[in-house]
Amino acid sequence: MLSFQAPTNQPAYLISNYLPFNLFQAHAYGNALFVSHWHDHVMEMIYVRKGRMQLFIGGFSYIGTEGDLFFIEEGEIHGAYLIEKEEVPEYHAILINKSILLAAESMHLVHEPLLHGKLSLPKIVQSGDEHYGYFKEAILHIAAELNAKKCGYELVIKSHLYQLVVTLIRAYGYVAADRPAERANRRKTEDLRDVMMFVEEHYGEAFTLKDISRIARMSPFHFCRTFKKITGQTFIEYVNLCRIRKGEEMIMNSSLPITQIAHRVGFNDINYFIRVFRKYRRCSPSEFRKQAAQSITRHSPSSTPSENERS
């Protein structure tokens, strides 16, 4: 497997080593709720609170509706997309660092399969499942504790996380057989991760489909089909989204001209950059820079009126 710098677009930010998890809801980029990515040593749970979304997890497509719960194992490529453009669903995404949560002092044989990727968990759990009610309540309790941050909330959250992990193992976990088809799918996923890491590292450079197919160890036709099946996006859509996100960071964090930013993130045609940027951010790069500057001004401590000014 090729070795490139790990993607930085969807890092598994954790609150602390003591509380090795995080909970968030991503903002939509065009029709993408979050771009396809994966986490090392981190499992993820997504609970759909309201609305609908389309998820791609490990090469399979799912329609998530209100109340559905999804489990994503470490290393699995996953992404999510809007179904209705104007309807952004509400959801909780919980990231759990397994190796930190199940530290040496709490290790037990029951944890071994989970830590070493030998379990096959369900991709989706819905109302009517025997353990659905418990998982739903646990996630909502975790979200409430994190939001309120009352005294001792870290202990309460960690206790819920331990119970979640153990319940998963008892209810659904089994040691998965390493079948030839599963090994082939795993190799295919690893090859696509090589491609995604390459794009993250070389987004500002020119590369062809032939170059990328060589990294993926597939023919161009097979690569395009496989990438779309596993991520839910075409490869061009993935590259454009990556470049727009990098451009967005430069717009917010530098004073470089928009034309120069477009070239730095891999767009040789400024008009095409503006058109693609507007598709994902629903405004032009210049408008986005103005909005970002206004937001910084509003939240700056110096922008808060003094007592004398208020009176």
Secondary structure, DSSP 8 states (H G I E B T S, - for coil): --------SS----S-SSS-EEEE----BTTEEEEEE--SSEEEEEEEEES-EEEEETTEEEEE-TT-EEEE-TT--EEEEESSTT---EEEEEEEEHHHHT-GGG--GGGHHHHTT-B---SEE-TTSTTHHHHHHHHHHHHHHHHH--TTHHHHHHHHHHHHHHHHHHHT--B----HHHHHHHHHHHHHHHHHHHHHHHTTS---HHHHHHHHTS-HHHHHHHHHHHHSS-HHHHHHHHHHHHHHHHHHH----HHHHHHHTT-S-HHHHHHHHHHHHSS-HHHHHHHHHHHHHHH-GGGS--HHHH-
